[in-house]
Amino acid sequence: MEPLTTAAIALGSVVATKALEKTGEKVGETLWEQTGKFLNSLNKQSPDTVAAIEKVPQQPLDYGKAVLEVESAAKTNPEVAQAMTELATTVEAEPLPNLAAILKDIAQALNSQPSKPQIYIKTIEKLVNFAQGDINIHEQNITI
């Protein structure tokens, strides 16, 4: 799976986990650890992005911009790329009940981005398929 899709899934997972925490629901320990690891590595590369993520849901997040920033961080920092991939893989094994709705919001945000429309269309399709359980990360060729 290309970095943009993995970045979107990782970002959606963080937002979904944070939303569940706010409602008092518990998430799996592995998912909790992977989310923390991802945010920690991303914070070293892009602290402004992490700060914006941390403010959700009190302050709306520009999903399109955030996904592009996460993708860029992963391309330049192998630690971010590894944490991002591990989080996406963990979410596949431990699905979050609210992830599908968040991935649809991210897909809509990417759809409104003016540049790279063909790449975004493929990513949007993969996000929708992932949210519906129709894509398996392990069957894809994950390269960051």
DSSP file (Angstrom, degrees, kcal/mol; ACC not computed):
  #  RESIDUE AA STRUCTURE BP1 BP2  ACC     N-H-->O    O-->H-N    N-H-->O    O-->H-N    TCO  KAPPA ALPHA  PHI   PSI    X-CA   Y-CA   Z-CA
    1    1 A M              0   0    0      0, 0.0   142,-1.1     0, 0.0   136,-0.0   0.000 360.0 360.0 360.0 138.5    0.0    0.0    0.0
    2    2 A E     >  -     0   0    0    140,-0.1     4,-2.1     1,-0.1     3,-0.5  -0.280 360.0-107.6 -72.4 159.3    1.4    3.4   -0.9
    3    3 A P  H  > S+     0   0    0      0, 0.0     4,-3.0     0, 0.0     5,-0.2   0.817 115.2  59.2 -56.8 -34.9    2.4    5.9    1.9
    4    4 A L  H  > S+     0   0    0      2,-0.2     4,-2.1     1,-0.2     5,-0.1   0.925 109.0  43.3 -63.5 -43.6   -0.6    8.2    1.3
    5    5 A T  H  > S+     0   0    0     -3,-0.5     4,-2.4     2,-0.2    -1,-0.2   0.932 115.6  48.0 -66.3 -45.3   -3.1    5.4    2.0
    6    6 A T  H  X S+     0   0    0     -4,-2.1     4,-2.7     1,-0.2    -2,-0.2   0.896 111.1  51.9 -62.3 -39.9   -1.1    4.2    5.0
    7    7 A A  H  X S+     0   0    0     -4,-3.0     4,-2.8    -5,-0.2     5,-0.2   0.913 110.0  49.0 -61.8 -43.1   -0.8    7.7    6.3
    8    8 A A  H  X S+     0   0    0     -4,-2.1     4,-2.7    -5,-0.2    -2,-0.2   0.907 112.5  47.3 -64.2 -42.1   -4.6    8.2    6.0
    9    9 A I  H  X S+     0   0    0     -4,-2.4     4,-2.2     2,-0.2    -2,-0.2   0.918 113.7  47.8 -66.4 -42.8   -5.3    5.0    7.8
   10   10 A A  H  X S+     0   0    0     -4,-2.7     4,-2.2     2,-0.2    -2,-0.2   0.934 114.0  46.6 -63.2 -45.7   -2.8    5.8   10.6
   11   11 A L  H  X S+     0   0    0     -4,-2.8     4,-2.4     1,-0.2     5,-0.2   0.934 112.7  49.7 -62.1 -45.9   -4.2    9.3   11.0
   12   12 A G  H  X S+     0   0    0     -4,-2.7     4,-2.6    -5,-0.2    -1,-0.2   0.870 109.2  53.4 -59.6 -36.9   -7.8    8.0   11.0
   13   13 A S  H  X S+     0   0    0     -4,-2.2     4,-2.7     2,-0.2    -1,-0.2   0.904 108.2  48.9 -65.6 -42.2   -6.8    5.4   13.6
   14   14 A V  H  X S+     0   0    0     -4,-2.2     4,-2.6     2,-0.2    -2,-0.2   0.942 113.8  45.8 -62.6 -47.1   -5.4    8.1   15.9
   15   15 A V  H  X S+     0   0    0     -4,-2.4     4,-2.2     1,-0.2    -2,-0.2   0.907 113.9  49.3 -63.2 -42.0   -8.4   10.3   15.6
   16   16 A A  H  X S+     0   0    0     -4,-2.6     4,-2.1    -5,-0.2    -1,-0.2   0.907 111.5  49.0 -64.2 -41.8  -10.7    7.3   16.1
   17   17 A T  H  X S+     0   0    0     -4,-2.7     4,-2.3     1,-0.2    -2,-0.2   0.925 111.3  49.5 -63.3 -44.9   -8.8    6.1   19.2
   18   18 A K  H  X S+     0   0    0     -4,-2.6     4,-2.0     1,-0.2    -2,-0.2   0.897 110.2  51.3 -61.8 -40.3   -8.9    9.6   20.7
   19   19 A A  H  X S+     0   0    0     -4,-2.2     4,-1.1     1,-0.2    -1,-0.2   0.900 110.1  48.9 -64.6 -40.8  -12.7    9.8   20.1
   20   20 A L  H  <>S+     0   0    0     -4,-2.1     5,-2.2     1,-0.2     3,-0.4   0.896 108.9  53.3 -65.7 -40.0  -13.2    6.5   21.8
   21   21 A E  H ><5S+     0   0    0     -4,-2.3     3,-1.7     1,-0.2    -2,-0.2   0.913 104.7  55.2 -59.7 -43.2  -11.1    7.6   24.8
   22   22 A K  H 3<5S+     0   0    0     -4,-2.0    -1,-0.2     1,-0.3    -2,-0.2   0.790 107.6  49.5 -64.0 -27.3  -13.2   10.8   25.2
   23   23 A T  T 3<5S-     0   0    0     -4,-1.1    -1,-0.3    -3,-0.4    -2,-0.2   0.417 120.8-109.3 -91.4   2.5  -16.4    8.7   25.4
   24   24 A G  T < 5S+     0   0    0     -3,-1.7    -3,-0.2     1,-0.3     2,-0.2   0.509  71.4 140.8  86.8   4.0  -14.8    6.4   28.0
   25   25 A E      < -     0   0    0     -5,-2.2     2,-0.3    -6,-0.2    -1,-0.3  -0.525  47.1-128.3 -79.7 149.5  -14.4    3.4   25.8
   26   26 A K        -     0   0    0     -2,-0.2     2,-0.3    -3,-0.1    -1,-0.1  -0.722  16.4-156.4 -97.7 146.7  -11.3    1.3   26.1
   27   27 A V        -     0   0    0     -2,-0.3    69,-0.0     1,-0.1     5,-0.0  -0.819  36.9 -80.3-114.8 161.0   -9.1    0.3   23.2
   28   28 A G     >  -     0   0    0     -2,-0.3     4,-2.5     1,-0.1     5,-0.2  -0.193  36.0-121.4 -59.7 150.5   -6.8   -2.7   23.0
   29   29 A E  H  > S+     0   0    0      1,-0.2     4,-2.6     2,-0.2     5,-0.2   0.889 112.2  51.0 -62.1 -41.4   -3.4   -2.3   24.7
   30   30 A T  H  > S+     0   0    0      2,-0.2     4,-2.7     1,-0.2    -1,-0.2   0.927 111.8  47.3 -63.5 -44.0   -1.5   -3.0   21.4
   31   31 A L  H  > S+     0   0    0      1,-0.2     4,-2.4     2,-0.2    -2,-0.2   0.912 111.4  51.4 -63.0 -42.1   -3.5   -0.4   19.6
   32   32 A W  H  X S+     0   0    0     -4,-2.5     4,-2.1     1,-0.2    -2,-0.2   0.918 112.4  46.1 -60.0 -45.2   -2.9    2.1   22.4
   33   33 A E  H  X S+     0   0    0     -4,-2.6     4,-2.5     2,-0.2    -2,-0.2   0.907 112.6  49.3 -66.2 -42.8    0.8    1.4   22.3
   34   34 A Q  H  X S+     0   0    0     -4,-2.7     4,-2.5     2,-0.2    -1,-0.2   0.876 109.7  52.1 -66.3 -36.7    1.1    1.7   18.5
   35   35 A T  H  X S+     0   0    0     -4,-2.4     4,-2.6    -5,-0.2     5,-0.2   0.939 111.8  46.3 -62.7 -46.5   -0.9    5.0   18.6
   36   36 A G  H  X S+     0   0    0     -4,-2.1     4,-2.4     2,-0.2    -2,-0.2   0.902 112.5  50.1 -61.9 -42.5    1.5    6.4   21.1
   37   37 A K  H  X S+     0   0    0     -4,-2.5     4,-2.4     2,-0.2     5,-0.2   0.914 111.9  48.5 -62.8 -43.7    4.5    5.2   19.2
   38   38 A F  H  X S+     0   0    0     -4,-2.5     4,-2.7    45,-0.2     5,-0.2   0.947 113.2  46.0 -62.9 -48.9    3.2    6.7   16.0
   39   39 A L  H  X S+     0   0    0     -4,-2.6     4,-2.4     1,-0.2    -2,-0.2   0.886 112.2  52.2 -62.8 -38.4    2.4   10.1   17.6
   40   40 A N  H  X S+     0   0    0     -4,-2.4     4,-1.2    -5,-0.2    -1,-0.2   0.932 113.0  43.0 -63.7 -46.4    5.8   10.2   19.4
   41   41 A S  H  X S+     0   0    0     -4,-2.4     4,-1.0     1,-0.2     3,-0.2   0.901 115.5  49.4 -67.9 -39.3    7.7    9.5   16.2
   42   42 A L  H  X S+     0   0    0     -4,-2.7     4,-4.0    -5,-0.2     3,-0.4   0.867 104.2  60.1 -65.8 -35.9    5.6   12.0   14.2
   43   43 A N  H  < S+     0   0    0     -4,-2.4    -1,-0.2     1,-0.2    -2,-0.2   0.850 101.4  53.7 -61.3 -35.4    6.1   14.6   16.9
   44   44 A K  H  < S+     0   0    0     -4,-1.2    -1,-0.2    -3,-0.2    -2,-0.2   0.847 120.8  32.0 -66.7 -33.2    9.8   14.5   16.3
   45   45 A Q  H  < S+     0   0    0     -4,-1.0    -2,-0.2    -3,-0.4    -1,-0.2   0.831 138.4  13.5 -92.5 -38.6    9.3   15.2   12.6
   46   46 A S    >X  +     0   0    0     -4,-4.0     4,-1.7    -5,-0.1     3,-0.6  -0.582  60.1 169.1-144.6  74.1    6.2   17.3   12.6
   47   47 A P  H 3> S+     0   0    0      0, 0.0     4,-2.4     0, 0.0     5,-0.2   0.815  80.0  58.6 -60.9 -31.1    5.2   18.7   16.0
   48   48 A D  H 3> S+     0   0    0      2,-0.2     4,-2.1     1,-0.2     5,-0.1   0.885 104.8  50.5 -66.2 -36.9    2.6   21.1   14.5
   49   49 A T  H <> S+     0   0    0     -3,-0.6     4,-2.4     2,-0.2    -1,-0.2   0.926 111.3  47.7 -65.4 -44.4    0.7   18.1   12.9
   50   50 A V  H  X S+     0   0    0     -4,-1.7     4,-2.6     1,-0.2    -2,-0.2   0.906 109.7  53.3 -63.5 -41.0    0.7   16.3   16.2
   51   51 A A  H  X S+     0   0    0     -4,-2.4     4,-0.9     1,-0.2    -1,-0.2   0.905 110.1  47.8 -60.3 -41.2   -0.5   19.4   18.0
   52   52 A A  H >< S+     0   0    0     -4,-2.1     3,-0.5     1,-0.2     4,-0.4   0.900 112.1  49.4 -66.9 -40.4   -3.4   19.7   15.5
   53   53 A I  H >< S+     0   0    0     -4,-2.4     3,-1.5     1,-0.2    -2,-0.2   0.900 105.9  57.2 -63.5 -41.0   -4.3   16.1   16.0
   54   54 A E  H 3< S+     0   0    0     -4,-2.6    -1,-0.2     1,-0.3    -2,-0.2   0.748 100.2  59.4 -63.4 -24.0   -4.2   16.4   19.7
   55   55 A K  T XX S+     0   0    0     -4,-0.9     4,-2.1    -3,-0.5     3,-0.7   0.577  84.1 141.5 -83.7  -9.5   -6.9   19.2   19.5
   56   56 A V  T <4  +     0   0    0     -3,-1.5    -3,-0.0    -4,-0.4     0, 0.0  -0.556  62.5  17.0 -70.7 138.1   -9.4   16.9   17.8
   57   57 A P  T 34 S+     0   0    0      0, 0.0    -1,-0.3     0, 0.0    -2,-0.1  -0.982 123.6  56.0 -95.7   1.3  -12.4   16.9   18.4
   58   58 A Q  T <4 S+     0   0    0     -3,-0.7    -2,-0.2     1,-0.2    -3,-0.1   0.870 120.2  31.5 -61.0 -34.9  -12.5   20.4   20.1
   59   59 A Q  S  < S-     0   0    0     -4,-2.1    -1,-0.2    -7,-0.2    -4,-0.0  -0.989  96.5-114.0-125.2 126.7  -10.9   21.9   17.0
   60   60 A P        -     0   0    0      0, 0.0     2,-0.4     0, 0.0    -5,-0.0  -0.242  27.9-135.7 -59.4 144.7  -11.6   20.5   13.5
   61   61 A L        -     0   0    0     -8,-0.1     2,-1.5    -4,-0.0     3,-0.1  -0.865  11.2-128.2-103.7 133.7   -8.6   18.9   11.7
   62   62 A D     >  -     0   0    0     -2,-0.4     4,-2.8     1,-0.2     5,-0.2  -0.670  29.1-170.5 -76.9  93.0   -7.9   19.7    8.1
   63   63 A Y  H  > S+     0   0    0     -2,-1.5     4,-2.9     1,-0.2     5,-0.3   0.876  78.4  53.9 -58.9 -41.6   -7.7   16.0    7.2
   64   64 A G  H  > S+     0   0    0      1,-0.2     4,-1.9     2,-0.2    -1,-0.2   0.945 113.6  41.3 -59.2 -49.0   -6.3   16.6    3.7
   65   65 A K  H  > S+     0   0    0      1,-0.2     4,-2.2     2,-0.2    -2,-0.2   0.912 115.0  51.6 -64.8 -43.6   -3.4   18.7    4.9
   66   66 A A  H  X S+     0   0    0     -4,-2.8     4,-2.5     1,-0.2    -2,-0.2   0.906 109.1  49.7 -63.4 -42.6   -2.7   16.4    7.9
   67   67 A V  H  X S+     0   0    0     -4,-2.9     4,-2.7     1,-0.2    -1,-0.2   0.919 111.3  49.3 -62.9 -42.7   -2.6   13.3    5.7
   68   68 A L  H  X S+     0   0    0     -4,-1.9     4,-2.3    -5,-0.3    -1,-0.2   0.878 111.7  49.2 -64.7 -37.2   -0.2   15.0    3.3
   69   69 A E  H  X S+     0   0    0     -4,-2.2     4,-2.4     2,-0.2    -2,-0.2   0.891 112.0  48.1 -68.6 -39.9    2.0   16.1    6.3
   70   70 A V  H  X S+     0   0    0     -4,-2.5     4,-2.4     2,-0.2    -2,-0.2   0.925 112.1  49.6 -65.4 -44.0    2.0   12.6    7.7
   71   71 A E  H  X S+     0   0    0     -4,-2.7     4,-2.0     1,-0.2    -2,-0.2   0.924 111.7  48.6 -60.0 -44.8    2.9   11.1    4.3
   72   72 A S  H  X S+     0   0    0     -4,-2.3     4,-1.5     1,-0.2    -1,-0.2   0.910 110.7  50.6 -62.8 -43.2    5.7   13.6    3.9
   73   73 A A  H  X S+     0   0    0     -4,-2.4     4,-1.6     1,-0.2     8,-0.3   0.894 110.3  50.4 -61.8 -39.9    7.1   12.8    7.4
   74   74 A A  H  < S+     0   0    0     -4,-2.4     7,-0.4     1,-0.2    -1,-0.2   0.857 107.8  53.1 -67.6 -35.1    7.0    9.1    6.6
   75   75 A K  H  < S+     0   0    0     -4,-2.0    -1,-0.2     1,-0.2    -2,-0.2   0.814 117.7  36.3 -70.0 -28.9    8.9    9.6    3.4
   76   76 A T  H  < S+     0   0    0     -4,-1.5    -2,-0.2     1,-0.2    -1,-0.2   0.610 118.6  48.6-100.2 -13.6   11.7   11.5    5.1
   77   77 A N     X  -     0   0    0     -4,-1.6     4,-2.1    -5,-0.2     3,-0.4  -0.935  59.7-161.6-133.2 111.6   11.9    9.7    8.4
   78   78 A P  H  > S+     0   0    0      0, 0.0     4,-2.6     0, 0.0     5,-0.2   0.800  93.2  59.8 -61.1 -29.2   12.0    5.8    8.5
   79   79 A E  H  > S+     0   0    0      2,-0.2     4,-2.4     1,-0.2     5,-0.2   0.917 107.5  44.8 -65.6 -42.3   11.0    5.8   12.2
   80   80 A V  H  > S+     0   0    0     -3,-0.4     4,-2.7    -7,-0.3    -6,-0.2   0.918 113.1  51.7 -65.4 -43.4    7.7    7.6   11.3
   81   81 A A  H  X S+     0   0    0     -4,-2.1     4,-2.3    -7,-0.4    -2,-0.2   0.919 111.6  46.5 -59.9 -44.8    7.2    5.3    8.3
   82   82 A Q  H  X S+     0   0    0     -4,-2.6     4,-2.6     2,-0.2    -2,-0.2   0.933 114.3  46.3 -64.6 -47.0    7.7    2.2   10.5
   83   83 A A  H  X S+     0   0    0     -4,-2.4     4,-2.2     1,-0.2   -45,-0.2   0.881 112.5  51.6 -63.7 -38.2    5.4    3.4   13.3
   84   84 A M  H  X S+     0   0    0     -4,-2.7     4,-2.3     2,-0.2    -1,-0.2   0.923 111.8  45.7 -64.3 -45.5    2.8    4.4   10.7
   85   85 A T  H  X S+     0   0    0     -4,-2.3     4,-2.3     2,-0.2    -2,-0.2   0.906 112.4  51.0 -65.5 -42.8    2.8    1.0    9.0
   86   86 A E  H  X S+     0   0    0     -4,-2.6     4,-2.3     2,-0.2    -1,-0.2   0.897 110.6  49.4 -62.4 -40.5    2.7   -0.8   12.4
   87   87 A L  H  X S+     0   0    0     -4,-2.2     4,-2.4     2,-0.2    -2,-0.2   0.929 110.8  49.2 -65.3 -44.4   -0.3    1.3   13.5
   88   88 A A  H  X S+     0   0    0     -4,-2.3     4,-1.5     1,-0.2    -2,-0.2   0.897 112.5  48.5 -61.9 -39.9   -2.1    0.6   10.2
   89   89 A T  H  X S+     0   0    0     -4,-2.3     4,-1.4     2,-0.2    -1,-0.2   0.897 110.8  50.6 -66.5 -40.8   -1.4   -3.2   10.6
   90   90 A T  H  X S+     0   0    0     -4,-2.3     4,-2.4     1,-0.2    -2,-0.2   0.896 108.0  52.6 -63.8 -40.9   -2.6   -3.1   14.2
   91   91 A V  H  < S+     0   0    0     -4,-2.4    -1,-0.2     1,-0.2    -2,-0.2   0.848 104.3  56.7 -65.3 -33.4   -5.8   -1.4   13.3
   92   92 A E  H  < S+     0   0    0     -4,-1.5    -1,-0.2    -5,-0.2    -2,-0.2   0.901 113.3  40.2 -62.8 -38.7   -6.5   -4.0   10.7
   93   93 A A  H  < S+     0   0    0     -4,-1.4    -2,-0.2     1,-0.3    -1,-0.2   0.805 126.5  34.9 -79.4 -30.6   -6.3   -6.7   13.4
   94   94 A E  S  < S-     0   0    0     -4,-2.4    -1,-0.3    -5,-0.1    -2,-0.1  -0.686  87.0-157.1-123.9  76.0   -8.2   -4.6   16.0
   95   95 A P        -     0   0    0      0, 0.0    -3,-0.1     0, 0.0    -4,-0.0  -0.200   9.5-134.8 -59.3 142.0  -10.8   -2.7   14.1
   96   96 A L    >   -     0   0    0     -5,-0.1     3,-1.3     1,-0.1     4,-0.5  -0.824   9.4-135.4 -96.7 135.1  -12.2    0.5   15.6
   97   97 A P  T 3  S+     0   0    0      0, 0.0     4,-0.2     0, 0.0     3,-0.2   0.773 104.0  41.4 -63.4 -25.7  -16.0    0.9   15.5
   98   98 A N  T 3> S+     0   0    0      1,-0.1     4,-1.4     2,-0.1     5,-0.1   0.362  88.2  93.9-102.4   4.5  -15.8    4.6   14.5
   99   99 A L  H <> S+     0   0    0     -3,-1.3     4,-2.9     1,-0.2     5,-0.3   0.879  76.9  59.9 -67.9 -38.5  -12.9    4.3   12.0
  100  100 A A  H  > S+     0   0    0     -4,-0.5     4,-1.9     1,-0.2    -1,-0.2   0.914 106.3  47.3 -57.7 -44.7  -15.1    3.8    8.9
  101  101 A A  H  > S+     0   0    0     -4,-0.2     4,-1.8     2,-0.2    -1,-0.2   0.897 113.3  48.1 -64.8 -40.2  -16.7    7.2    9.4
  102  102 A I  H  X S+     0   0    0     -4,-1.4     4,-2.4     2,-0.2    -2,-0.2   0.904 109.9  52.0 -68.4 -40.9  -13.4    9.0   10.0
  103  103 A L  H  X S+     0   0    0     -4,-2.9     4,-2.6     1,-0.2    -1,-0.2   0.858 107.5  53.1 -64.2 -33.5  -11.9    7.4    6.9
  104  104 A K  H  X S+     0   0    0     -4,-1.9     4,-2.3    -5,-0.3    -1,-0.2   0.901 108.5  49.8 -66.5 -39.2  -14.8    8.6    4.8
  105  105 A D  H  X S+     0   0    0     -4,-1.8     4,-2.1     2,-0.2    -2,-0.2   0.906 111.9  48.3 -62.9 -41.3  -14.2   12.1    6.1
  106  106 A I  H  X S+     0   0    0     -4,-2.4     4,-2.5     2,-0.2    -2,-0.2   0.911 109.9  52.0 -65.2 -41.8  -10.5   11.8    5.2
  107  107 A A  H  X S+     0   0    0     -4,-2.6     4,-2.1     1,-0.2    -2,-0.2   0.905 109.7  49.3 -61.0 -41.8  -11.5   10.5    1.7
  108  108 A Q  H  X S+     0   0    0     -4,-2.3     4,-1.1     2,-0.2    -1,-0.2   0.902 110.5  50.9 -64.0 -40.0  -13.8   13.5    1.2
  109  109 A A  H  < S+     0   0    0     -4,-2.1     3,-0.4     1,-0.2     4,-0.3   0.907 111.5  47.0 -65.0 -41.1  -11.0   15.8    2.3
  110  110 A L  H >< S+     0   0    0     -4,-2.5     3,-1.3     1,-0.2    -1,-0.2   0.860 106.1  60.0 -67.3 -34.2   -8.5   14.2   -0.1
  111  111 A N  H 3< S+     0   0    0     -4,-2.1    -1,-0.2     1,-0.3    -2,-0.2   0.800 103.4  51.6 -62.5 -28.7  -11.2   14.4   -2.8
  112  112 A S  T 3< S+     0   0    0     -4,-1.1    -1,-0.3    -3,-0.4    -2,-0.2   0.498  83.6 109.0 -88.6  -3.3  -11.2   18.2   -2.4
  113  113 A Q    <   -     0   0    0     -3,-1.3     7,-0.1    -4,-0.3    -3,-0.0  -0.565  62.8-147.1 -73.3 134.3   -7.4   18.6   -2.8
  114  114 A P  S    S+     0   0    0      0, 0.0     2,-0.2     0, 0.0    -1,-0.1   0.783  70.7  69.1 -76.5 -26.9   -6.6   20.2   -6.1
  115  115 A S  S    S+     0   0    0      1,-0.2     5,-0.1     2,-0.1    -2,-0.1  -0.571  98.2  12.9 -97.9 159.0   -3.3   18.4   -6.8
  116  116 A K     >  +     0   0    0     -2,-0.2     4,-2.2     1,-0.1     3,-0.3   0.870  65.9 172.5  53.3  48.4   -2.5   14.8   -7.7
  117  117 A P  H  > S+     0   0    0      0, 0.0     4,-2.3     0, 0.0     5,-0.2   0.850  72.4  53.0 -59.0 -37.1   -6.1   13.8   -8.5
  118  118 A Q  H  > S+     0   0    0      2,-0.2     4,-1.9     1,-0.2     5,-0.2   0.916 110.6  47.0 -66.3 -41.6   -5.3   10.4   -9.9
  119  119 A I  H  > S+     0   0    0     -3,-0.3     4,-2.3     1,-0.2    -1,-0.2   0.915 113.0  49.8 -64.2 -42.2   -3.3    9.4   -6.8
  120  120 A Y  H  X S+     0   0    0     -4,-2.2     4,-3.2     1,-0.2    -2,-0.2   0.881 106.6  55.0 -65.7 -37.6   -6.0   10.7   -4.5
  121  121 A I  H  X S+     0   0    0     -4,-2.3     4,-2.2     2,-0.2    -1,-0.2   0.930 110.4  45.6 -62.3 -44.9   -8.7    8.8   -6.4
  122  122 A K  H  X S+     0   0    0     -4,-1.9     4,-2.1     2,-0.2    -1,-0.2   0.912 114.6  48.6 -63.2 -42.1   -6.8    5.5   -5.8
  123  123 A T  H  X S+     0   0    0     -4,-2.3     4,-2.6     2,-0.2    -2,-0.2   0.917 109.7  51.7 -64.3 -43.6   -6.2    6.4   -2.2
  124  124 A I  H  X S+     0   0    0     -4,-3.2     4,-2.4     1,-0.2    -1,-0.2   0.917 109.8  49.8 -59.7 -43.9   -9.8    7.3   -1.6
  125  125 A E  H  X S+     0   0    0     -4,-2.2     4,-2.4     1,-0.2    -1,-0.2   0.911 111.7  48.4 -61.9 -41.8  -10.9    3.9   -3.1
  126  126 A K  H  X S+     0   0    0     -4,-2.1     4,-2.7     2,-0.2    -2,-0.2   0.881 110.4  51.5 -66.7 -37.8   -8.5    2.1   -0.9
  127  127 A L  H  X S+     0   0    0     -4,-2.6     4,-2.7     2,-0.2    -2,-0.2   0.928 111.0  47.2 -64.1 -44.6   -9.7    4.0    2.2
  128  128 A V  H  X S+     0   0    0     -4,-2.4     4,-1.7     1,-0.2    -2,-0.2   0.927 113.9  48.0 -63.0 -44.5  -13.3    3.1    1.5
  129  129 A N  H  <>S+     0   0    0     -4,-2.4     5,-3.2     2,-0.2     6,-0.6   0.902 112.0  49.5 -62.9 -41.2  -12.4   -0.5    0.9
  130  130 A F  H ><5S+     0   0    0     -4,-2.7     3,-1.5     4,-0.2    -2,-0.2   0.931 109.5  51.5 -62.5 -45.6  -10.3   -0.6    4.1
  131  131 A A  H 3<5S+     0   0    0     -4,-2.7    -1,-0.2     1,-0.3    -2,-0.2   0.821 111.6  47.9 -61.4 -31.3  -13.2    0.9    6.1
  132  132 A Q  T 3<5S-     0   0    0     -4,-1.7    -1,-0.3    -5,-0.2    -2,-0.2   0.449 118.1-113.4 -88.9  -0.6  -15.5   -1.7    4.7
  133  133 A G  T < 5S+     0   0    0     -3,-1.5    -3,-0.2    -4,-0.3    -2,-0.1   0.657  83.1 122.1  80.0  15.6  -13.1   -4.5    5.5
  134  134 A D      < +     0   0    0     -5,-3.2     2,-0.4    -6,-0.2    -4,-0.2   0.412  59.9  63.9 -92.6   1.9  -12.5   -5.3    1.8
  135  135 A I        -     0   0    0     -6,-0.6     2,-0.6    -5,-0.2     3,-0.1  -0.984  63.0-156.1-130.4 139.3   -8.7   -4.7    1.9
  136  136 A N    >>  -     0   0    0     -2,-0.4     3,-1.0     1,-0.1     4,-0.7  -0.957   7.5-154.4-114.7 117.4   -6.0   -6.6    3.8
  137  137 A I  G >4 S+     0   0    0     -2,-0.6     3,-1.0     1,-0.3     5,-0.2   0.869  94.5  58.4 -59.2 -38.0   -2.9   -4.6    4.4
  138  138 A H  G 34 S+     0   0    0      1,-0.3    -1,-0.3   -49,-0.1     4,-0.1   0.764 102.6  53.3 -67.2 -24.4   -0.8   -7.8    4.6
  139  139 A E  G <4 S+     0   0    0     -3,-1.0    -1,-0.3     2,-0.1    -2,-0.2   0.652  99.0  80.4 -82.9 -15.1   -1.8   -8.8    1.1
  140  140 A Q  S << S-     0   0    0     -3,-1.0     2,-1.1    -4,-0.7    -5,-0.0  -0.502  91.3-110.5 -88.2 159.6   -0.7   -5.5   -0.3
  141  141 A N        -     0   0    0     -2,-0.2     2,-0.7     2,-0.0    -3,-0.1  -0.786  37.2-157.8 -89.0  97.6    2.9   -4.6   -1.0
  142  142 A I        +     0   0    0     -2,-1.1     2,-0.4    -5,-0.2  -140,-0.1  -0.685  21.8 164.0 -84.5 115.7    3.6   -2.0    1.7
  143  143 A T              0   0    0   -142,-1.1    -2,-0.0    -2,-0.7     0, 0.0  -0.999 360.0 360.0-132.1 132.6    6.5    0.3    0.7
  144  144 A I              0   0    0     -2,-0.4    -1,-0.1  -142,-0.1   -63,-0.1   0.344 360.0 360.0-114.9 360.0    7.2    3.5    2.4
